[in-house]
Amino acid sequence: MTEDARFEDGGETPLRLKALDADDLTVLSALVQDSVFPAKEMVWKQKERRFAILLNRFRWEDVTSAELRRRPVERVQSVLVIEDVVSVQSQGVNKSDGEIVLSLLSVGFEAGEDGTGHVLLTFAGGGQIKLEVEALEVIVKDVTRPYVAPSRTVPTHKD
């Protein structure tokens, strides 16, 4: 007799996901929700057609395990990479102060023709970055070991 896999049995391996369609991006967006980072950690490599952010990601995938084991919730540094970027526009995002901390709320996609479209990064406070892409390819990869979230609490949103 076989048993179903249980979430609690999952390993503590670094996250590495790639979104190539809107459904994939929904999952990826949920995992990077409430990530925080200084504005200086955003970079657009125009010649490489790549936009990247080094962010401090809340480990949503670990919340249940942390609660069951009665240990603090965690964050981890991750790189969020958007490939095939043709242009970048921002609204309500203060890039002049590299130390300002931004909080990422979601990563969305507006489809265009023939696989093109716009990746939308939405931030707390109403800011948004719109990335024109030739094809949807968004990657999130953990690059450090998890650490205890400074707040020691799960992020909450007030409507």
Secondary structure, 3 states (H helix, E strand, C coil): CCCCCCHHHCCCCCCEEEECCHHHHHHHHHHHCCEEEEHHHEEEECCCCEEEEEEEEECHHHHHHHHHHCCCCEEEEEEEEEECEEEEEEECCCCCCCCCEEEEEEEEEEECCCCCEEEEEEECCCCEEEEEECCCCEEEEECCCCEECCCCCCCCCCC
